[in-house]
Amino acid sequence: MSDSPLTLTKLLFAGSAIVLLMYGIYFILTAICIHYMFVNRTKNWLVLAYLIVSLLVTTLFLAASAKYTELLLLETAVNPVATQKLSQRLDLLQQVAYSVKIWLADSLLVYRLWIVWLGSCLVIIFPSILFIGSLASGAAGLALFRHLDKAEANRNLGVGFHSCSVALNVITTSLIAGRLLYQRQRVKDLGDGHSQQYLSLMAVFAESGALYSIAGLIYIPLYSRNSNLVFVFAPIVEAASGIAPALIILRMALGVAVSKQTQAQLSTLQFGSRQHPQTSDSENLTTYGGPRTLSANFHHQGSHKDFSDSNVSGHDGHEIDATTLMEEKQESRSGSAV
């Protein structure tokens, strides 16, 4: 691609338009998330704080990007000396906001990985190491950003920052999607009603944060080769780092995100299907007797019936053998007949 000033100007303008478009999408998603968190009374103050901080950082990036583009395209041509320092500060502000946005997105993905894998600390060890690497390389890159004589070192740090972040996202996306697809296959025989809400393909895509991983995989080669297309793809990566977490939080606000409770529920469904593979129907038996009201669940196929459990519980908390219950009912019927 040509490096002419006109081409660079067009790419910079296109990048600015993408920032505005993606910000609109992100803002609407964030507003919907906050709305449903209050309407459904599923307020999680930590998640709400995450949304607000992410929105503030994204708005800061938008403002800095818009002003920076305006300086380069309009004011620099008129008075380049007066606008140089301001443009450098705005560029640094963009980079800080961009880096913080990436770190926020990465931290949420690591948290979701921990949730989907039932709180397993072992599975998040390597993503956590990558997250620390992203923090270190990103902070070092920001510290050297204004040192023009160290531009090559700063670029290498930038490649390391993006590589750690994208590697983290690819790994967490693969682990989350792999686990959800595995559970989808395991509960498939139970019918769509049990798993579709949590394990549909769209749910897997949203829960795994795949949008940001795809954008990052496209961006890294362009950044490492110092391609001018980074002016277009950098806003896409920044937007994806906000939209992907917003989709996860939206599912949390709607109560359809995968959680420890839903994981346990799906495991129970799988266990129950293995325990009673021949069950075709069920019925409930309830016996009322003052404080010792009893409930038992029968599973039957054809004319044969058996208890699903050997004991049933009374409302007073005592366990009673199911056979004893049936004998008592038969005696009471015999007595009433006499």
N, C-alpha and C positions, 0 to 999 in steps of 0.2 A: 504493500500500500504506500502511496506517495506521502512524504513527510512535508509537503508544502504547507505554508501558513493557512491557506484556505481550507485544506483538508483537516488540519488540526482544529481549526475554528468550527468546522461542521461537526466533528466528533465531539468536541467540548459542548457545543450547543445541544447535540442529541443526548449526551449524558445528562445534562441539566434537565431536559424534558423528561427523561426516564425517572430521574429523582422525584420530580413533581408528581408524575403519574403513580409511581409506586408508593409514595407517601400517602396519596389519597386512599389507595387500597388498604395500606397498613392502618391508617387512622380509623377507617370504617370498621375494620376487624377489631381493633382495640376497643372502640366504642361499643361494639356488639358484645365483646367479652365482658366488659364492665357492667353492661346492662343485665346480662343473664346471670352474672355473679350475684347481683342484688335481687333480681326478680325470683330466681330459684333458691334464694337464701343459702347459697353454697359459698358464702364469702370466706375466702382464705386470705388473710391480711398479708401474708408473705407474698402470695401470687399477685395480689392487688398492688403491692409495693413494686414488685418486678415490672408489672405492666406500666405503672406510672413512670418509673425510672427509665424504662426502655423508650417510652413515648417522648420524654424530655430529651433524651440523648438523640433520638431520631430527629426531633424538631430542631435541635441545635445543629445537627449535621445539615439539615435542609437549609437553614438560614445561612450558615457559613458557605455552603456550596453555591447558593444563589448569589450571594454577594461576591464571592470569588469569581464566578463566571462573569458577572457584570463588570468587575474590574478588568479582567483579561480582555473581554470583547469590546468594551467601550472606553473606559477611562485610561487604560494603559496607553492606548494609541494617542491620547491627547496629552497626558502628563505621566510618562513612565517612571520618573524619579519619585514623584510624590506618592505613587500607588505601590511602589515596590515593597516597602516594609509592611504595609497593610495586607498586601496579597500573601506575603510569607506567613504572617500571623494567621490569616484565615485558612491558608493551606494546612498549617499545623493544627488548627482547631478542627478542621475536617478529619485529619488523621487520628486525632485523639478520640473524637466522637465515633469514628468508624471502628477503631480498635476496641473501645468499650462495648460497642454494640455486638461485635463478634464474641467477646468474652462472655457477655450476658447470654447469648444464644448457646454457646458451648456449655456453659454451666447448667442451663436448663436441660439440655440433651443428656448430660451425664446423670442428672437427677432422674430423668425419665427412664434411662437405662436401669438405674438402681431400682426403680419402682417395678418396671416390667419383669425384671429378674428376681422379684420377691425379696428385695433388700439384700441381695448378695454383694458383699464388699469385694469379693475376689474378681467379679466380672468388670468392675469399674477401675481396677488398679491401673491397667495400661492406658485407658482414656484419661485418667487423672494425671498420669505422667505427661501425656501429650498436652493436656491443658496447662500444666505448669510450664512446659516448654513454650507454649504459645504466649503465656504471660511474660516470660523472661525475654524472649526474642522481640515481642511487640514493645515492651517497655524500653529495651535497649535501642530499638529502632527509633522510637519517639525522642529519646534523649539525644540521638545523633542527627535528627531530622534537619536541623538548621545548620549543620556543619557541612558546607558544600564540598570541602576538601575530602570528606569521608563518604561521598555519595555511593561509591562501590560497596563499601562495607554496609552502608545503610540498606542498599538494595538486597544484599545477601541476607541480612536480618529480616527484611520483608519477605523474602522467599521462604525463610525458615518459619516465620510467623504464620504465613498462609498455609504452608505445608503441614505444620502441626495441627492447625485448626481444621483443615480439610480432612487430614488423616483421622483425626478424632471423630469428625462427623461421619465419615465413611464407615468406620468401625462401629460406632454406636448405632448408626442407621441399619447396618447389616445385622447386628446383634438383636436390635429391637424388632426389625421386620422378620428376621429368622424365627425368633421366639413366637411372635404373633401368628406367623404362617404355620408354624408347627402346631400351635394350639388350635388354629383353624382346622387343620387336617384331623386332629385328634377328636374334635367335637363335631365333625361334619356329619357323622351318623346320627347325631341327636336331633338334627333338623335345623333349618335356617333360623328359627325363632330363638334358639339358644345362643347363637354365635354371631349373627349378622350385625347386631348393633355394635359389637366390640371388635369383630375380626373380619369385617368386609375389607376388600382390597383398598378402597378409599380410606378406610380407617387406618390400615397399615401404613399407607402413604403419609397420612397426616401425623400419626403417632411417631413415626420414625424420623421425622424432620428431613425427609429425602430431598425436598426442594432446595435447601441450602447446600446439601452435599453435591447435587448435580451442578448447581451454579458455580460452586467452588472448584470442581474438577475442570470446568471449562476455563475458569479465570487463571488458575496457576500457570499453565503453559504460556499464556499471553503475558502475564506479569514477568515471568522469568526471562522471556525473550525481549522484554522492553517494547512490546508491540503497542502501537497507538490505539489499538482496540480496547485497551484497558480503560480509556475514557468512557467507553460505552458499557463495559461489563462490570466495572467497579460499582456503579450505582445498582446494578442488578444483584450483585453479591450482597451489598449493604441492605437492599430491600428484602432479599431472601432471608437474611439473618434476623429480620424482624417479623416477616410474614410466617415463616415456618414455626417459630415459638408461639405466635399468636394463634395459629391453627390448633396447636396442642392445647393451649389454655382455653380456647373456645370449646373444645370437646370436654375439658374439665368442668367448665362452667355449665355446660348442658347436661352434665352427669353421665356422659357416654364414654369418657376416657378410661383407658385401662388403669386400674388401681390394684392395690393389694387385695381389696375386698372382691373385685371382679375376678382376679386371678384365683382366689380361693374358691369362688363360686364355680368357675370353669373346671377347676380340679375336682370339685365335688361332683359335678355333672359327669365327668369322665369316670370317676370312681363308681358312681351309682350305676352307670351303664354297664360296667364290668361286673358289678355285684348281681344285677338282675337282668341278664341278657334275654331271658325268656318271658319277662313280664309283658303282658299285653294290655292289662287294665288294672285298676285299683279302686278300692272303695274304703270308706272310713266307717269305723264302728265307735259310737260314743255312748257311754252308759252313765246315766246321771244318778247319783246317790248321795246327795247332800254335799259335804265337803270333799268326798272322795269321787268326784266326777272323773271318769276315765276315758281315754281316747286310744284307739288302736287302728293301725292301718293294715288292711289286707291287700295282698296282691294275688290275683288269680288268673288262670288261663283255662278256658273251658269250664268244667264243673269242679276242678280242683282248686282249693284255696289253702294258703298258708300265711303265717305271720311273717312280716318282713323283719321283725326283731323279736327276740325271745321275751323281752320285758316291755311293759308299757308303764307310763308314769301317771300317777294321780295328781290332782291339783294341789294336794298337800305336800307334794315333793317325794312321796314314797314310791319305790318301784315295786310292781306286782307282777308275778309270773303270768304270762298270757294264758297258760293252761288252767291255772287256778281261777282266773277270771271266767273262763268258759264253764268250768264246773259249777261256780257259784250261780251263774245265770241259769244253768240247767236245773239246779236245785230249787231256785226261786220259782221257775216255771212249773215244776212238779208240785211244789207246795200250793201254788195258786190253783192248779188243776184239781187237787184234792179238796 
